[in-house]
C-alpha cells in the first residue's frame, strides 16, 4: 500500500515546500542569469507530499504523515525527520515517507542517507515516481547525467502526468546535456500538466528562439 496523490489542501502545502526547497536543490544560491537567457531554469526538489486516500488507511497514519509534512514545510528538518521516522516505525509500508526522508537528508548534505531512503522507497514500489525523481536529483548532483535522465524517464513512464519529473528533464536536457529540443518538449509537457506557469512560459519562449536560431 502506498500514499496516494494529495488532496487540494496537501497540494498547496506541497507547492509551499517546493518553493522553500528550490534554492537548496540547486546546490547553492543561483547565479545571476546571463544576457542571452533570462530566467535560467532552476532545479527543484520533489516533496512527495501525499495523503493516504484508501478507505482502509488508519486515520492515525494520515494525521501523522500530514503533521510531519507540515513541519517539513516549515523548514524544521530535524523535527520532520524524527516525525517521519516515528511514522515509519508504526506504518513501515509507505514509500512517500521514505522519499520525504530522502529529501531531508539531501537538504542536510547526507547523500548516503538520502540514497538509503530512496532505496527503501523503491523496495516498496519500484515504480514510485517521487522516489525515482529524487534518484534523478541525486544522480544529477553527482554529475551522473545519463543516470539522472534514466531515473526521470522511468518516473514519467510509470506516471506520465508526474509534472516535476518532466520539469527536471527539461532542466537536465537544457543545462547539462545541451539538448534544447528535448528540453523544450519536457517543459511544454510540464506546462500542459500544471497549467499556466509564467516563469516556465518564459523559458519555453526562450528555448523556441534558441532552437529556431540553431536550425537556421
N, C-alpha and C positions, 0 to 999 in steps of 0.2 A: 504494500500500500504506500502511496506517495502523497505528498502535499500537492494540492491542485492549484490551478491559476487563481489569482487573488480576486476578491470582490472589489467593488469600486473604492471602498474605503482603504483597503490594503494596497490597491494600485496607487492611490495618492501618496501613501507613505513610501511606497517603492520609489516613486519619482523623486520624492524629497531626499531619500537616501542616495539615489543615483547622483543628484546634484552635489551632495556632501562628499561623495567619494570620487568625483570626476578628476580632480587635480591629483589626488594620490595615485589614481590608476595610471596617470601619465608617467609616474616615476619621478615626480617633482613638479615645480612650478612651470607652467608653459612658457615657451619663449615667445617674443613678440612676432606676429606674423610678418612675412616679408611683403614687398610691394606687389609681387606677382600673384599672391594668393591670399586674399583677405579671409579672415575667419578660418584659419587652418583647423582641420578636424582634430579633436582630442579623443584619446582612448577613454572609455568609460567602463565602470565596473558593474557587473550584473549582481543584483542583490539577492536573487532567488526568494524575494518576499512573496510568500504564498500562504494561502489559508486552507485548512482542510475543508473539503466540501462533501465528503462521503457521509452518509447518514450514520454509519457505524463508527465514525471517529469520535473518541471521547471528548466531551466539551472541555475537559481539563487540558487536553492536548492543544486544542485551538487557542485557549486562553494563554497557556504558557508560551506558545510559539509567537503569538501576536505581542505579548509583553516583551519578549526577548527582541523581537524585530523593532519595536518602538524604542527600546533602549539603544539598540544598534544605530537607529536613525538619528538619535540624539548625539551620537559621537562617543558614547561611553563604551568603548570596545571591551574593556576589561569586564565590566558588569555583564555586557551582552554575551561575551564568551562563556562566562560562568553559567549564565541562564541557558544557553544552548546546550552546554554540556550536561546540565541538570535535566533538560528536556530529553536528551538522548538516553540518559540513564533510565528514564521512565518509558520513553517511546522511541526505541532504537531504530525503527524501520522507516524513518522519514528522510529521504535524501536532501530535502530542502534545508534541514538544519545543518547537515554536514557541509552543504555548499555555503551557507552563511558563515560557518566557522572558517571555511577556506578563505572567504573574503576578509574576515577579521585578521587571520594570520598573514595574509598578503599585505594588508594595511600596516601590520606591525613589522613587516620585512622578514618574516619567517617563512621562506619559500618551502622548506622541507615540511613544515607542519601544514601549509596550505595544500601541498601535493597529497599528503596523507589524508586530509579531509576530502579532497576531490576523489581520491581512490575509494574512500569509504562510500561516498555518494554513488559513484559509478558501479560499485559492487552491488548496491541495492537495485540500481536501474542503469544499465549500460547506455541507455539512450536518453538519459535525463539531460535535457537541453541546457539548463542553467549551469550544471556541473561541467558539461562539455565546453560551454562558453568560458567558464573560469579556467579550464585547462588551456584553452586558447590564449587567454590573457597571460597565463603563467609562461607558456612557451614563447609568446612574443617578448615578454620581459627578458627571457633568457637568450633572445636572439635566434630562436628556432622558428623562423618564419613559416617554413613549409609545414612544420608540425602544427603550428598555430592555425594555419589555413585548414588543415585536415580536421582539427578539432571543431573549428567553427562550422565547417561544411557538414560534419556529422550532426551538429546541433540543428542546423536548418533542414537537413534531410529528415531527422527524427521529428522536428516540429517546424514545418515550413513558415509558419507565422510568428516564429520567435524573432521579434524585431531586432533585439540588441545584437544577436549574432550576425545579422545582415549588416548592422551598423559597424560592428568590429571588422567584418570582412571588407567593408568599404575603406576603413582606416588602414587596415593591413595592406590592401592592394594599392592604395594611393601612396602612402608614405613609406612603405617598406619594400614592396615588391614592384613598385612603379608600373602597375597595370591599370592605367587610367580608365579604360573602357569597362573593365571588370569592377573597379571601384564604383564607377557611375551606376552600373547595374544594381549593385547591392545597396547603395544609398537610395536609389529610386524604389527598390523593394521595401526598404525600411520606411520610407515616406508613405508608400501605399498602405502599409500596415498601421502605422501610428497616426496617420492623418497629417494635416499641415504642420510642419515644423520649420519656422522661418530660417533658423540657422542652417539646417540641412538643405533647405531650398537654395540658399546662397552657395553652399558647397556644390550642389548639383549644377547650378548655372555656371560656376567657375570651371568645373570639370568638363562640361559640354564645350565651353570655349577652348579649353586646352586640348581636348580630343579633336575638335574641328581643326585647330591650328596644326596639330601633329599630322592629321590626314591631308592637309592642304599642302 
